[in-house]
């Protein structure tokens, strides 16, 4: 791996500034242009705020309304529902973990097949790459709708949807890491 410096340090910058002062000291016209652009942006922002009738009082009122909305989302007595919430939270985390894990396991061999330097057969390599492009291009919610239709409503459909979407993402990452 190339370990070259990407940016000069302070000593290099000082040496370059001494050699080429015209580059490192902006001209009066350049400073005036920068100041004019900043003033124009501030004026444009102020005009936009005036046109949109922006006020901090409305933001404060909106935050109070947001707090009211969030408190109305919680049942009046969440204590009796707390075990149900914990169970649902555990189920959600399990679905996410299992879907991601299964997708990663399936993606490993596909990543090797999709890597250019591993598979000498160009047709197979391109076929797997295009398949992964299609899988990656379909959103997780669409996969969820497909799997709810296939296996029914429940956590298994969620696991399959997350696994399928993760296969495309992980296989692409694995193949690029193998090619590097």
VEXTIKE-999864 format. One line per field, with one value per residue (C-alpha): residue number from 1; x, y, z. Coordinates in Angstrom, 1 decimal. Each point is the difference from the previous one (the first is absolute). Layout:
lumdren = [NUM|...]
east = [X|...]
north = [Y|...]
up = [Z|...]
***
This chain:
lumdren = [1|2|3|4|5|6|7|8|9|10|11|12|13|14|15|16|17|18|19|20|21|22|23|24|25|26|27|28|29|30|31|32|33|34|35|36|37|38|39|40|41|42|43|44|45|46|47|48|49|50|51|52|53|54|55|56|57|58|59|60|61|62|63|64|65|66|67|68|69|70|71|72|73|74|75|76|77|78|79|80|81|82|83|84|85|86|87|88|89|90|91|92|93|94|95|96|97|98|99|100|101|102|103|104|105|106|107|108|109|110|111|112|113|114|115|116|117|118|119|120|121|122|123|124|125|126|127|128|129|130|131|132|133|134|135|136|137|138|139|140|141|142|143|144|145|146|147|148|149|150|151|152|153|154|155|156|157|158|159|160|161|162|163|164|165|166|167|168|169|170|171|172|173|174|175|176|177|178|179|180]
east = [0.0|1.3|0.8|0.6|-1.1|-3.2|0.5|3.1|0.9|0.5|3.7|-0.8|-2.8|2.3|2.7|-2.5|-1.5|3.4|0.8|-3.4|-1.5|-2.4|-1.8|-0.4|-1.0|-3.3|-0.2|-2.3|-2.4|-0.2|-0.7|-2.7|-1.6|-0.1|-1.5|-2.5|-1.1|-0.4|-2.1|-2.1|-0.6|-1.0|-2.4|-1.5|-0.5|-1.6|-2.3|-0.9|-0.8|-2.2|-1.8|-0.7|-1.1|2.6|-0.1|1.6|-3.3|-1.5|3.0|-0.5|-3.7|0.8|2.4|-2.8|-2.4|2.7|0.3|-3.8|0.0|2.7|-1.8|-3.2|1.8|0.6|-2.9|-1.3|1.2|3.1|0.9|-2.4|1.1|3.8|0.6|-1.7|2.2|3.1|-1.0|-0.8|3.4|1.8|-1.9|0.9|3.7|0.0|-1.5|2.6|2.9|-1.1|-0.8|3.3|2.0|-1.7|0.5|3.7|0.5|-1.7|2.0|3.4|0.0|-1.8|2.7|2.7|-1.9|-0.6|3.7|1.8|3.3|-1.5|-2.3|1.6|-3.4|-1.0|-3.6|-0.5|1.6|-2.2|-3.1|0.5|0.9|-3.2|-2.1|1.5|-0.8|-3.6|-0.2|1.6|-2.3|-3.2|-0.8|-0.4|-3.7|-0.6|1.8|-2.2|-3.2|1.2|0.9|-3.3|-1.8|2.2|0.3|-2.7|0.1|2.4|3.6|1.2|-1.0|2.0|3.1|-0.2|-0.4|2.9|2.2|-0.8|0.8|3.1|1.3|0.2|1.8|2.4|0.9|0.9|2.1|1.7|0.7|1.6|2.1|1.2|0.8|2.1]
north = [0.0|3.5|1.9|3.4|3.1|1.5|3.5|2.1|0.6|3.5|0.1|-0.9|2.6|2.7|-0.8|0.0|3.3|1.6|-1.2|0.9|2.9|0.9|-3.3|0.1|3.6|0.8|3.2|2.9|-0.9|-3.6|1.1|2.5|-2.7|-2.4|2.7|0.9|-3.6|-0.4|3.2|-1.2|-3.3|1.6|2.4|-2.9|-2.0|2.9|0.6|-3.7|0.0|3.2|-1.6|-3.2|1.9|-1.7|0.7|-1.6|0.2|-2.5|-2.3|0.1|-0.7|-2.9|-1.5|0.1|-1.7|-2.6|-0.8|-0.3|-2.3|-2.2|-0.2|-1.0|-2.9|-1.6|-1.8|1.6|-2.9|-1.5|-2.0|-2.8|-0.1|0.1|-3.7|0.0|2.9|-1.8|-3.2|2.0|1.8|-3.3|-1.5|3.0|-0.1|-3.8|0.5|2.6|-2.0|-3.3|1.6|1.8|-3.1|-2.3|2.5|0.3|-3.7|-0.5|3.0|-1.5|-2.5|2.4|2.6|-2.4|-0.9|3.7|0.9|0.5|-1.5|-3.2|-1.3|-0.3|-0.5|3.5|-1.1|-1.4|3.0|2.4|-2.0|0.0|3.7|0.9|-2.3|1.9|3.3|-1.0|-1.3|3.2|2.2|-1.3|1.6|-1.9|0.9|-1.5|-3.1|-0.1|0.3|-2.9|-2.2|0.8|-1.2|-3.2|-1.0|2.0|2.8|-0.4|0.3|-2.6|2.3|2.8|-2.2|-1.1|3.6|1.3|-3.0|0.4|3.8|-0.7|-2.6|2.5|2.6|-2.4|-1.9|3.3|1.0|-3.4|-0.2|3.5|-0.9|-3.2|1.9|2.6]
up = [0.0|-0.8|3.2|-1.8|1.9|-1.3|1.3|0.8|3.6|1.5|-1.0|-3.6|-0.1|1.4|-2.6|-2.8|1.2|0.0|-3.5|-1.5|2.0|-2.9|0.4|3.8|0.5|-1.6|-2.0|1.0|-2.9|1.2|3.6|-1.2|-2.2|3.0|2.3|-2.6|-0.4|3.7|0.2|-2.9|1.7|3.3|-1.9|-1.9|3.1|1.8|-3.0|-0.1|3.8|-0.5|-3.0|2.0|3.1|2.1|3.7|3.0|1.9|-2.6|0.5|3.8|-0.5|-2.3|2.5|2.6|-2.4|-0.8|3.8|0.2|-3.0|1.5|3.4|-1.7|-1.7|3.4|1.7|3.2|2.1|-1.7|3.1|-0.8|-3.7|0.9|-0.4|-3.4|-1.1|1.1|-1.8|-3.2|0.3|0.4|-3.0|-2.1|0.9|-0.7|-3.4|-0.9|1.3|-1.6|-3.3|-0.1|1.1|-2.5|-2.8|0.9|0.0|-3.3|-1.4|0.6|-2.8|-2.3|0.7|-1.1|-3.1|-0.8|0.5|-3.4|1.2|1.4|-2.7|-3.4|-1.8|-1.1|-0.7|3.5|1.6|-1.9|0.6|3.8|-0.1|-1.8|2.3|3.0|-1.7|-0.3|3.6|1.3|-2.2|1.6|3.3|3.2|0.3|-3.5|1.1|3.1|-2.1|-2.2|3.0|1.9|-3.1|-0.2|3.7|1.7|2.5|2.9|1.0|-2.5|-2.9|1.6|0.4|-3.6|-1.3|2.0|-0.9|-3.7|0.0|2.1|-2.5|-2.8|2.2|1.7|-3.2|-1.7|2.9|0.3|-3.8|0.0|3.1|-1.7|-3.2|1.9]
***
